[in-house]
């Protein structure tokens, strides 16, 4: 008789994650399927109700109101029959760190964005993470609510946070932030370093509240378990920097952040493909996560495969997330080494998962 594991979280799946991080020989990639949408704001009744408002404030976020929907979504693991563990984090629709640093959070159709500012250098000189702020307190309260509710049945993780360059761009303005590297390079680089430190501080604060899950750490956005401390590095704003500017001003900050965590991984989009070689120079970044974004104008699978191979040739684990047709998925599997490869497939139905499983060798 097969044993039942809530949310499909069979501890035996951890062996697959260890093989991923170690790039051990395997017959096929690590594969996960999810019916979750790309727009987490709409997945929870508690956050969907915010669409009637213009601005999100901390008092509008009630962590307990998310928990039933969270477990409903996680229950897909009990019928999916894939390789991954499923867990939870504070609402992925909320740009938490932006709120903590004083941004107004504007509610737009399907998403929430911080309103960028152009703060003067004098004000930014005192930039710090205020652990007494209402947004910080709500973030920690959300983590604690998840830990209580999970009761060890599923892992809990830090939330989705914008990275150092993203935060710097939101504080100075995206256009001004690039101009600063020409006009005020010393101040701009100090801001990158300060944002990197704050990025680490909020990650560490979360993990002080979260118990390990079967001895490991977890990132809920990508359902990624890791044997050691984990951080999800993100530098979306780097897509407007030249390779020279990235290498001189931002790469040292990424190296500082990455070396603090044994299992750092970086989240990438196709708009920064021209910087992949420079990200790969940061040896402390253990793994690379890349979105397949044909729906938003990115290259097709054939256009992405050279970048994926470059990552694998550098001996880095690779996590690819996207919605795939059977032909696209077949191209991906045929072109890449299954060692250290995790394919996270966004689907619309269980029937679609069943059609795609044979393509990945399941």
Residue, then its C-alpha position, 0 to 999 in steps of 0.5 A: x500500500x502506498x503511503x500518503x504524503x500531504x501535498x505530495x511532499x514525500x521526503x524521498x523527493x529530496x534525493x532528486x533535489x540533491x542530485x540537481x544541486x550536485x549535477x549527479x548522473x540521472x536518467x532524466x531532469x527533475x520535473x515539476x508541474x503546476x496549475x498556478x498562474x503567472x499572476x499570484x494576485x488573483x490566486x487568493x481571494x484575500x488579494x484579489x479583493x485588493x483590486x478594488x483599491x488603488x494603493x496597498x497598505x500593511x493593514x490590508x494584508x491579513x495573513x490568516x486570510x490567505x492560508x486556506x487558499x494556500x493549502x488549496x493550491x498546494x494540494x495539487x501535489x497530491x494528484x500531480x505525480x511529479x518530482x517536487x516538494x510544494x511549500x509557501x511564502x508570504x504573498x508573492x504578489x506583494x513587493x515586500x522590500x519596496x514597501x519596507x523602504x517606503x515606496x507606495x505600492x500601487x495596485x494595478x490590474x493583475x499585479x502590484x508595483x512600487x511607485x519609483x522615486x528620485x530620492x536625493x543622495x542626502x536622504x539615501x545616505x541613511x538608507x536602512x532596513x527599518x525592522x519596526x516598520x509596518x511592512x516589515x512587521x507584517x512580512x514577519x507576521x505572515x511568515x509566522x502564520x505560515x509556519x504555524x499552519x504548515x506544522x511541518x507538512x510543507x516547507x515555508x520560505x522567504x518571500x519574493x524580493x526585488x534585488x539590489x539593482x531593482x531596489x536602487x532603480x526604484x529609489x532613484x528612478x530607473x532612468x536616473x539610476x543609469x545616468x547616475x553611473x555616469x554622473x555620480x558613480x561613487x554615490x551610485x555604487x555605494x547605493x548598490x552596496x547598501x541595497x545588497x546589504x539590505x537584501x541580505x538582511x531581510x533574507x536573514x530575518x526571514x530565515x530566523x523565523x523559519x524551521x528547516x524542512x527535512x534539514x534543508x532550506x526552500x524557495x517557494x516561488x520555484x518549489x526549490x529545496x536546497x541542502x544549505x542556506x538559500x537566497x534568490x538573487x534578482x537583478x532585473x534592472x541590470x538588463x539596461x546596463x552595458x556589460x562594462x557597467x555591470x562588471x564594474x559596479x554591480x558584479x561585486x555586489x552580486x558576488x558579496x550577496x552570493x558568497x553569504x549563502x551556500x545555495x545562492x541561485x539567480x533569477x533571470x529573464x531573456x532581456x539580460x541574456x547579453x550579461x549571462x557570461x558575466x553572471x557566470x563569472x560569479x562562481x558563488x552563484x550556485x544555480x541559474x533560474x531562467x524564465x521561458x518568455x515567448x509569450x512576452x516577446x522573448x526568443x523561442x526555445x531554439x533561441x534560448x538553447x545556446x544560453x541554457x547550454x552555456x550555463x550547463x557548460x559552466x557546470x551550474x545547475x539550471x532551472x527553466x520555468x515556463x509554459x511549453x508545448x510538447x514540441x518545445x519541451x521535447x526540444x529542451x529535453x533533447x538539447x540539454x544534459x539532464x544532470x543538474x536540470x530542473x524543468x518547472x512547467x506551468x500548465x492549465x490542467x492535469x490532463x495537460x501534465x499527463x500529455x507532457x510527462x512522456x516527453x520528459x521521460x516520466 
